[in-house]
């Protein structure tokens, strides 16, 4: 059990030791961010008030947070938020926690749009989840004074409720991004053309899913992680939709680190003009660009 230290500094040090003993990564960062959420303060404020004691209510909340973290519940779910592309994103167990690799996906789409000197742009996102991709694209493109139209689909109504809240959190008007509850396997082709199809689909093969860290497997939604098959099912559908005559734009997808060869085999079935894979910060091919 967590002992009751005298001040913030001691609380952090005790928690770090407990987390390190349980092999929790980034133990100090976790301890500090949990405490920041309890106190509703920044890390800088935390450092400036290391000698401050906690109230009984604050101690109770912090102990609960620590116990939840010790059970491998993700930090982001405990505090209910994360940062993505510089924007605050609300998260709960109905949505996948945004990853750094997905920021690369957003960056590639933004760079391509800027290179084309477009005045207006339309995007169809598949698997919207928390809405982080569509929100980041909308916010960044509005800074460039572009007319942005984004339709974002997800099979989970609960996930899209989170996405709607994230739009409000980031100052977007209701309906500015059109979120639609839809199973993409019911879509053969798009009813209108879009400049881009963007997706971070469930790409973990089912036999690999069971090997994931408890922090991921036991808490994040399975439906956002795996297709319960070989990890390629969603790409096959995305490529089919993109190959229809109603779409003339580009496709950008996040991919698994070892899926390049398998995806290239699938792409051979279609008459796309070109495709390209981009590496992540670890040197793995993680972003796929397909040109119609």
TORLO-740417 format. One record per residue (C-alpha): residue in one letter; x, y, z. Coordinates in Angstrom, 1 decimal. Layout:
BEGIN
code a	c1 X	c2 Y	c3 Z
...
This chain:
BEGIN
code x	c1 0.0	c2 0.0	c3 0.0
code x	c1 1.0	c2 3.6	c3 -0.6
code x	c1 2.4	c2 5.3	c3 2.5
code x	c1 1.4	c2 8.9	c3 3.3
code x	c1 4.4	c2 11.1	c3 2.7
code x	c1 4.6	c2 14.7	c3 3.9
code x	c1 4.7	c2 16.6	c3 0.6
code x	c1 4.5	c2 16.4	c3 -3.2
code x	c1 8.2	c2 15.6	c3 -3.6
code x	c1 7.9	c2 12.7	c3 -1.2
code x	c1 4.7	c2 11.4	c3 -2.9
code x	c1 6.5	c2 11.4	c3 -6.2
code x	c1 9.6	c2 9.6	c3 -4.9
code x	c1 7.5	c2 6.9	c3 -3.1
code x	c1 5.4	c2 6.4	c3 -6.2
code x	c1 8.4	c2 6.1	c3 -8.5
code x	c1 9.8	c2 3.4	c3 -6.4
code x	c1 6.5	c2 1.5	c3 -6.4
code x	c1 6.2	c2 1.8	c3 -10.2
code x	c1 9.8	c2 0.8	c3 -10.8
code x	c1 9.4	c2 -2.3	c3 -8.7
code x	c1 6.4	c2 -3.3	c3 -10.9
code x	c1 8.4	c2 -2.6	c3 -14.1
code x	c1 6.1	c2 0.3	c3 -15.2
code x	c1 7.9	c2 2.3	c3 -17.9
code x	c1 8.6	c2 6.0	c3 -17.4
code x	c1 7.8	c2 5.7	c3 -13.7
code x	c1 8.6	c2 9.3	c3 -12.7
code x	c1 6.7	c2 10.7	c3 -15.7
code x	c1 3.7	c2 8.6	c3 -14.7
code x	c1 3.8	c2 9.6	c3 -11.1
code x	c1 4.1	c2 13.3	c3 -12.0
code x	c1 1.3	c2 13.3	c3 -14.6
code x	c1 -1.1	c2 11.4	c3 -12.2
code x	c1 -0.4	c2 14.0	c3 -9.5
code x	c1 -0.8	c2 16.9	c3 -12.0
code x	c1 -4.3	c2 15.5	c3 -12.8
code x	c1 -5.2	c2 15.3	c3 -9.1
code x	c1 -4.1	c2 18.8	c3 -8.5
code x	c1 -5.3	c2 20.2	c3 -11.9
code x	c1 -1.9	c2 21.8	c3 -12.4
code x	c1 1.0	c2 21.7	c3 -14.9
code x	c1 4.3	c2 19.9	c3 -14.3
code x	c1 6.0	c2 23.3	c3 -13.9
code x	c1 3.5	c2 24.2	c3 -11.1
code x	c1 4.2	c2 20.8	c3 -9.5
code x	c1 8.0	c2 21.5	c3 -9.4
code x	c1 7.4	c2 25.0	c3 -7.9
code x	c1 5.3	c2 23.5	c3 -5.1
code x	c1 7.3	c2 20.4	c3 -4.1
code x	c1 7.0	c2 21.2	c3 -0.4
code x	c1 3.2	c2 21.5	c3 -0.6
code x	c1 1.2	c2 18.8	c3 1.3
code x	c1 -1.8	c2 17.0	c3 -0.1
code x	c1 -5.3	c2 17.2	c3 1.4
code x	c1 -7.1	c2 14.0	c3 2.5
code x	c1 -9.3	c2 14.1	c3 -0.6
code x	c1 -6.3	c2 14.6	c3 -2.9
code x	c1 -4.5	c2 11.7	c3 -1.2
code x	c1 -7.5	c2 9.4	c3 -1.7
code x	c1 -7.8	c2 10.2	c3 -5.4
code x	c1 -4.0	c2 9.9	c3 -5.9
code x	c1 -3.9	c2 6.5	c3 -4.2
code x	c1 -6.7	c2 5.3	c3 -6.4
code x	c1 -4.9	c2 6.5	c3 -9.5
code x	c1 -1.7	c2 4.7	c3 -8.4
code x	c1 -3.6	c2 1.5	c3 -7.7
code x	c1 -5.2	c2 1.6	c3 -11.2
code x	c1 -1.8	c2 2.2	c3 -12.8
code x	c1 -0.4	c2 -0.8	c3 -10.9
code x	c1 -3.1	c2 -2.9	c3 -12.5
code x	c1 -1.7	c2 -1.8	c3 -15.9
code x	c1 -4.5	c2 0.5	c3 -16.8
code x	c1 -3.0	c2 3.1	c3 -19.2
code x	c1 -2.1	c2 6.4	c3 -17.8
code x	c1 -4.1	c2 8.1	c3 -20.5
code x	c1 -7.3	c2 6.4	c3 -19.5
code x	c1 -6.8	c2 7.2	c3 -15.8
code x	c1 -6.4	c2 10.9	c3 -16.5
code x	c1 -8.9	c2 10.8	c3 -19.4
code x	c1 -6.8	c2 12.6	c3 -21.9
code x	c1 -3.6	c2 12.6	c3 -24.1
code x	c1 -1.9	c2 14.9	c3 -26.5
code x	c1 -1.9	c2 14.4	c3 -30.3
code x	c1 -0.2	c2 16.6	c3 -32.8
code x	c1 -0.3	c2 19.4	c3 -30.1
code x	c1 -4.0	c2 19.1	c3 -29.4
code x	c1 -5.7	c2 17.8	c3 -26.3
code x	c1 -7.6	c2 14.6	c3 -27.0
code x	c1 -10.1	c2 13.0	c3 -24.5
code x	c1 -9.8	c2 9.2	c3 -24.3
code x	c1 -11.6	c2 6.4	c3 -22.6
code x	c1 -11.8	c2 2.7	c3 -23.0
code x	c1 -14.1	c2 3.1	c3 -26.0
code x	c1 -11.3	c2 4.5	c3 -28.2
code x	c1 -7.7	c2 3.7	c3 -29.1
code x	c1 -5.1	c2 5.8	c3 -27.4
code x	c1 -3.4	c2 7.9	c3 -30.2
code x	c1 0.2	c2 6.9	c3 -30.9
code x	c1 3.2	c2 8.9	c3 -32.2
code x	c1 3.3	c2 7.0	c3 -35.4
code x	c1 -0.2	c2 8.3	c3 -36.3
code x	c1 1.2	c2 11.8	c3 -36.0
code x	c1 3.4	c2 10.9	c3 -38.9
code x	c1 0.3	c2 9.9	c3 -40.9
code x	c1 -1.2	c2 13.3	c3 -40.3
code x	c1 2.1	c2 15.0	c3 -41.2
code x	c1 2.3	c2 13.2	c3 -44.6
code x	c1 -1.2	c2 14.1	c3 -45.5
code x	c1 -0.7	c2 17.8	c3 -44.5
code x	c1 2.6	c2 17.9	c3 -46.5
code x	c1 0.9	c2 16.5	c3 -49.6
code x	c1 -2.0	c2 18.9	c3 -49.4
code x	c1 0.4	c2 21.9	c3 -49.0
code x	c1 2.5	c2 20.7	c3 -52.0
code x	c1 -0.6	c2 20.8	c3 -54.2
code x	c1 -1.6	c2 24.4	c3 -53.3
code x	c1 -5.2	c2 23.4	c3 -52.9
code x	c1 -7.8	c2 26.0	c3 -51.8
code x	c1 -10.3	c2 23.4	c3 -50.6
code x	c1 -9.8	c2 19.8	c3 -49.6
code x	c1 -12.1	c2 16.8	c3 -48.8
code x	c1 -11.1	c2 13.8	c3 -46.7
code x	c1 -12.8	c2 10.5	c3 -45.9
code x	c1 -11.5	c2 9.0	c3 -42.7
code x	c1 -12.1	c2 5.3	c3 -42.1
code x	c1 -12.0	c2 4.3	c3 -38.4
code x	c1 -12.3	c2 7.7	c3 -36.7
code x	c1 -12.1	c2 6.5	c3 -33.1
code x	c1 -11.3	c2 9.5	c3 -30.9
code x	c1 -11.4	c2 11.8	c3 -33.9
code x	c1 -7.7	c2 12.7	c3 -33.4
code x	c1 -6.7	c2 12.4	c3 -37.1
code x	c1 -9.7	c2 14.4	c3 -38.5
code x	c1 -9.4	c2 17.0	c3 -35.7
code x	c1 -5.7	c2 17.5	c3 -36.3
code x	c1 -6.2	c2 17.8	c3 -40.1
code x	c1 -9.1	c2 20.2	c3 -39.7
code x	c1 -7.3	c2 22.4	c3 -37.2
code x	c1 -4.0	c2 22.6	c3 -39.2
code x	c1 -5.7	c2 23.1	c3 -42.6
code x	c1 -7.9	c2 25.9	c3 -41.2
code x	c1 -4.7	c2 27.7	c3 -40.2
code x	c1 -3.8	c2 27.6	c3 -43.9
code x	c1 -7.2	c2 29.2	c3 -44.7
code x	c1 -8.3	c2 26.1	c3 -46.6
code x	c1 -11.9	c2 25.1	c3 -47.0
code x	c1 -12.0	c2 21.7	c3 -45.3
code x	c1 -14.6	c2 19.0	c3 -45.6
code x	c1 -14.1	c2 15.8	c3 -43.6
code x	c1 -16.3	c2 12.8	c3 -43.3
code x	c1 -15.2	c2 10.3	c3 -40.7
code x	c1 -16.8	c2 6.9	c3 -40.2
code x	c1 -16.5	c2 4.4	c3 -37.4
code x	c1 -18.6	c2 1.3	c3 -36.5
code x	c1 -18.7	c2 2.3	c3 -32.9
code x	c1 -21.3	c2 4.9	c3 -31.9
code x	c1 -19.6	c2 5.1	c3 -28.5
code x	c1 -16.3	c2 6.0	c3 -30.1
code x	c1 -17.9	c2 8.8	c3 -32.1
code x	c1 -19.4	c2 10.2	c3 -29.0
code x	c1 -15.9	c2 10.7	c3 -27.8
code x	c1 -14.9	c2 12.2	c3 -31.2
code x	c1 -17.7	c2 14.7	c3 -31.0
code x	c1 -16.6	c2 15.8	c3 -27.5
code x	c1 -13.0	c2 16.2	c3 -28.8
code x	c1 -14.3	c2 18.5	c3 -31.5
code x	c1 -15.9	c2 20.7	c3 -28.9
code x	c1 -12.8	c2 20.5	c3 -26.7
code x	c1 -10.7	c2 21.8	c3 -29.6
code x	c1 -13.0	c2 24.6	c3 -30.6
code x	c1 -14.7	c2 23.0	c3 -33.6
code x	c1 -18.4	c2 23.6	c3 -34.3
code x	c1 -20.8	c2 20.7	c3 -34.1
code x	c1 -21.0	c2 19.1	c3 -37.6
code x	c1 -17.8	c2 20.8	c3 -38.8
code x	c1 -16.5	c2 17.2	c3 -39.1
code x	c1 -19.2	c2 14.9	c3 -40.2
code x	c1 -19.0	c2 11.7	c3 -38.0
code x	c1 -21.0	c2 8.7	c3 -39.3
code x	c1 -21.7	c2 5.4	c3 -37.6
code x	c1 -20.9	c2 2.9	c3 -40.4
code x	c1 -19.3	c2 -0.5	c3 -41.0
code x	c1 -16.9	c2 0.0	c3 -43.9
code x	c1 -17.5	c2 -3.6	c3 -45.0
code x	c1 -21.0	c2 -2.4	c3 -46.1
code x	c1 -19.4	c2 0.2	c3 -48.4
code x	c1 -18.5	c2 -0.9	c3 -51.9
code x	c1 -17.7	c2 2.6	c3 -53.2
code x	c1 -18.0	c2 6.2	c3 -52.1
code x	c1 -21.1	c2 8.1	c3 -53.1
code x	c1 -19.0	c2 11.2	c3 -53.8
code x	c1 -15.4	c2 11.9	c3 -54.6
code x	c1 -12.8	c2 12.9	c3 -52.0
code x	c1 -9.3	c2 14.2	c3 -52.3
code x	c1 -8.0	c2 11.7	c3 -49.7
code x	c1 -8.9	c2 8.5	c3 -47.9
code x	c1 -7.1	c2 8.4	c3 -44.6
code x	c1 -7.1	c2 5.5	c3 -42.1
code x	c1 -5.4	c2 4.0	c3 -39.1
code x	c1 -7.2	c2 0.6	c3 -39.3
code x	c1 -7.0	c2 -2.4	c3 -37.0
code x	c1 -3.9	c2 -4.1	c3 -38.4
code x	c1 -2.6	c2 -6.4	c3 -35.7
code x	c1 -3.0	c2 -10.1	c3 -36.7
code x	c1 -5.2	c2 -12.0	c3 -34.3
code x	c1 -2.4	c2 -14.4	c3 -33.3
code x	c1 -0.2	c2 -11.5	c3 -32.4
code x	c1 -3.0	c2 -9.7	c3 -30.5
code x	c1 -2.8	c2 -12.2	c3 -27.7
code x	c1 0.9	c2 -11.4	c3 -27.2
code x	c1 0.4	c2 -7.7	c3 -26.7
code x	c1 1.3	c2 -6.0	c3 -23.4
code x	c1 -1.5	c2 -6.2	c3 -20.8
code x	c1 -1.7	c2 -2.5	c3 -20.8
code x	c1 -2.9	c2 -2.7	c3 -24.4
code x	c1 -4.7	c2 -6.0	c3 -24.6
code x	c1 -6.6	c2 -5.7	c3 -21.3
code x	c1 -7.8	c2 -2.1	c3 -21.7
code x	c1 -7.8	c2 -0.8	c3 -25.3
code x	c1 -10.8	c2 -1.8	c3 -27.5
code x	c1 -10.0	c2 -5.0	c3 -29.4
code x	c1 -12.1	c2 -3.7	c3 -32.3
code x	c1 -9.5	c2 -0.9	c3 -32.8
code x	c1 -6.5	c2 -3.2	c3 -32.6
code x	c1 -7.2	c2 -6.3	c3 -34.7
code x	c1 -9.4	c2 -7.5	c3 -37.5
code x	c1 -9.5	c2 -11.0	c3 -35.8
code x	c1 -7.8	c2 -12.4	c3 -38.9
code x	c1 -4.5	c2 -11.7	c3 -40.6
code x	c1 -4.3	c2 -8.0	c3 -40.0
code x	c1 -5.0	c2 -7.2	c3 -43.7
code x	c1 -8.7	c2 -7.4	c3 -43.9
code x	c1 -9.3	c2 -3.6	c3 -43.6
code x	c1 -6.6	c2 -2.7	c3 -46.2
code x	c1 -8.3	c2 -5.0	c3 -48.7
code x	c1 -11.6	c2 -3.1	c3 -48.2
code x	c1 -9.9	c2 0.3	c3 -48.3
code x	c1 -8.2	c2 -0.6	c3 -51.5
code x	c1 -11.4	c2 -1.9	c3 -53.0
code x	c1 -13.2	c2 1.4	c3 -52.1
code x	c1 -10.3	c2 3.4	c3 -53.5
code x	c1 -10.3	c2 1.5	c3 -56.7
code x	c1 -13.9	c2 2.3	c3 -57.5
code x	c1 -14.6	c2 4.9	c3 -60.2
code x	c1 -16.1	c2 7.4	c3 -57.7
code x	c1 -12.6	c2 8.0	c3 -56.1
code x	c1 -9.8	c2 9.8	c3 -57.9
code x	c1 -7.6	c2 10.9	c3 -55.0
code x	c1 -4.9	c2 9.5	c3 -52.7
code x	c1 -5.0	c2 7.0	c3 -49.9
code x	c1 -2.9	c2 7.3	c3 -46.7
code x	c1 -2.8	c2 4.5	c3 -44.2
code x	c1 -0.9	c2 3.6	c3 -41.1
code x	c1 0.4	c2 0.0	c3 -41.3
code x	c1 2.1	c2 -2.6	c3 -39.2
code x	c1 5.9	c2 -2.5	c3 -39.1
code x	c1 6.2	c2 -5.8	c3 -41.0
code x	c1 3.3	c2 -5.6	c3 -43.4
code x	c1 5.0	c2 -3.9	c3 -46.4
code x	c1 5.4	c2 -7.1	c3 -48.4
code x	c1 1.9	c2 -8.4	c3 -47.8
code x	c1 0.4	c2 -5.0	c3 -48.7
code x	c1 2.3	c2 -4.8	c3 -51.9
code x	c1 1.0	c2 -8.2	c3 -52.9
code x	c1 -2.6	c2 -6.9	c3 -52.4
code x	c1 -1.9	c2 -3.7	c3 -54.3
code x	c1 -0.9	c2 -5.8	c3 -57.3
code x	c1 -4.5	c2 -6.7	c3 -57.7
code x	c1 -5.4	c2 -3.1	c3 -58.4
code x	c1 -4.5	c2 -0.6	c3 -61.1
code x	c1 -3.2	c2 2.2	c3 -58.9
code x	c1 -0.7	c2 4.4	c3 -60.6
code x	c1 1.8	c2 4.4	c3 -57.7
code x	c1 2.4	c2 3.7	c3 -54.1
code x	c1 5.0	c2 4.5	c3 -51.5
code x	c1 5.9	c2 3.5	c3 -48.0
code x	c1 7.3	c2 5.9	c3 -45.4
code x	c1 9.4	c2 5.0	c3 -42.3
code x	c1 8.6	c2 5.9	c3 -38.7
code x	c1 11.1	c2 7.2	c3 -36.2
code x	c1 12.5	c2 3.7	c3 -35.6
code x	c1 13.1	c2 3.1	c3 -39.3
code x	c1 10.2	c2 0.8	c3 -39.9
code x	c1 7.8	c2 1.2	c3 -42.9
code x	c1 4.6	c2 2.5	c3 -41.2
code x	c1 2.8	c2 4.9	c3 -43.5
code x	c1 1.5	c2 3.8	c3 -46.9
code x	c1 0.6	c2 6.3	c3 -49.7
code x	c1 -1.4	c2 5.1	c3 -52.7
code x	c1 -2.1	c2 7.3	c3 -55.7
code x	c1 -5.1	c2 6.5	c3 -57.9
